[in-house]
Amino acid sequence: MNWTRENLKQLIVDKMNGSLLVVASNREPYIHNSGAEGISCIVPASGLTMALDPVLQACGGVWVAHGSGDADREVVDEKNRVMVPPDDPKYTLRRLWLNKTEETGYYYGFSNETLWPLCHIVYNKPKFEEADWLHYKSVNEKFAKTILDEVGDQKAFVFIQDYHLTLVPKLLREANPNIKTALFWHIPWPNPEAFRINPWKEEILQGMLGADLLGFHIQYHVDNFLNTVDQTLEVRVDKIGSSVVAGGRETLVRPFPISIDYEQISRIAASVETEKVMARLRKEFGVKSQLIGVGTDRLDYTKGIPERMIAVDKFLEKYPEYIGKFTFVQAGVLSRIHIQRYKDLNDEINSLVERINWKYATDHWKPIVLVRRHFSPQELIALYRLADLAVVSSLHDGMNLVAKEFVAAAEAGKGVLLLSRFTGAARELTESLLINPYAPDAFGEAIRAALAMSPDEKNKRLQKMKELVAENNIYKWAGKIIQALLRLS
Ligand code: GDG
């Protein structure tokens, strides 16, 4: 079956029998901010939003999330609801509010200084502060209450996102056992040895096991999760059936590799408008060189951005004939900047870029252009389209959507993907140049290999990956999860 927005919609209309679909996530899919020209609305840079917004647009329903924009309160009704997308309303966004203390403890603290480093094995020690944990618990309760309010006495499926909301499935089950819930884990699940240091591991696992279905990107994360549960809780783990049985209830645990809207991205990529945006971006970046490398990420220490800069240095050192001919454009939106580790990363990237640019720059050229601003989806596509190579060098990543977006957008015969082996995407995109970001010399060689590759070889590799991503698109991901959830009801 070829999954499209249309047949996903059909599946939901046919099978949901009037049940409500609720998505819950920390981050909202649309943020309203006020500026000099009044209120504007942006789509935040997150894999999750890129993935789920098309799904809700296709099927309607409610998205419950933290309202984080400074004009968010101004556009909602008395129940904190607003219809989105603003220019073509398709579904309800229900916002909930967090005060500064809650946000600090739950979001910056427990979610991003505890669970994020705990699950990404990148040698950054997690923090375990009891005060953060208490805020995390109370914010999870707030989410559960808001979801229950939206559901009322309707039949509902609730699709919960990620590590911010691990306690919500159990809270929903206790309050309303008729609701069917799935939780999708967007980041890696580490091995039991890594997870066992978490002082609240039992409560987190029990919270998650309140769901009927737990999804991870790849089988490896499923196996790690089942092993973690096996070693932590007194429950029955069925490794063959891939489920956990506790208190007479079963939670299925399955891999669902997330993806992108291939069709939409490739259509925008081939448009005349994108060509104009490409020319504008070249000008903005001041890039005159023939060959362009591109990286686009949230500035996060898991994404291997310094490692990428060092690889560019190694490459130019070994192949000086590319001096003046190759420019690497790193686009990165600042992320989680209230956390010291992220500030340090930002400083580290600045000083690396400064050092490398000083080493090689000529009067009219520098090797690395760092652009720290938010790009529109079309600008991102234009950026991919400009690239002779794109680098995804995560030290550890659940999936990595940038890799798949690049595959969809890139020009066949021109673009080459360098992809870290430590991403979920590496399991599917095997025609990329797989790299180990921890090995700078070999990484530098891979840049050279990409640039020296024949157009024919580039074309073959990219076409194979395009076919794969076109088939395994975001609608398939959502459709498979929803089908699995519906089968349980
Ligand atoms: C988590 C997991 C998993 C980036 N800059 C801009 C922008 N982006 C978009 C990209 C892409 C998304 O943000 C980033 O997605 P990733 O998947 O690469 O990474 P995370 O944000 O860490 O996502 C990850 C994902 O969840 C989904 O499950 O793949 O492993 O860590 O879509 O294009 N978007 C816009 N402007 C930017 O400047 N509009």
Residues whose N, C-alpha, C, O or C-beta is under 5 A from the ligand:
A	BS01	GDG	V43 P44 A45 S46 G47 L48 M50 H186 I187 I258 D297 R298 V333 R373 H374 F375 S376 P377 D397 G398 M399 N400 L401 V402
